[in-house]
Amino acid sequence: MGIASKAGDYAFKAFTAGLGFATIYLTATFSVNVYRGLAWHNAQSKLERQDSEEQSQAP
């Protein structure tokens, strides 16, 4: 095997490892953002329910 072939192999392995890392990172951040979005939406729904209850109880 020549030097160029080994260099190509290492470049390909580094590129593939980078893609793997990027995939794992993006999957994790996407999951966190979905969780935060659902938590935010749930909090907004609670506020709307509280506001509507307070308005219905007001004289």
N, C-alpha and C positions, 0 to 999 in steps of 0.2 A: 504494500500500500504506500502510495506516495504522500508527501507532505500536504499537497493540495487536497487530496482525498480525505485525509484526517481532519484538516481544517474545515472542510465542507461538512463532515460528520459532526464536528463539535458545534459548528454554526447552526446546523439543523437541530441538534439537541438543545442548544440554548434557546433557539426560536420556539421550539415546541414547549420547553419548560416555561418560557414567558407566556405563551398562550394559555397554558394550564394554570399558571398563577393568576393571569388576568381573568380567566373564567371563574376561578374560585372566589377572587376578590369581588367581581361584579355580582356573582350569585349571593354572596354574603351581604353586600351593601343593598342589593335589591330586596332581600328578605327583611333587613332592618327597616328599610323605607316603607315596605308594605305594612309591617307591624306598627310603625309610627303613624302611618296614614290611617289605619284602622282605629288605633287608639284615639287619634285626633277626632275622627268622625264620631266615635262613640261619645267622646266628651262633648262634642257639639250637640248631639242628640239629647244628652242629659240636660244641657243648658236650655235647649228649646222646651223640653218637657217641664223643667222647673219654671221657666218664664210663663208658659201657658197655664200652669197650676196657680201661680201667683196672680195672674190676671183674672182667672176665673173666681178666685177667692176674694178679690178686691171688692169693696162695697160700691 
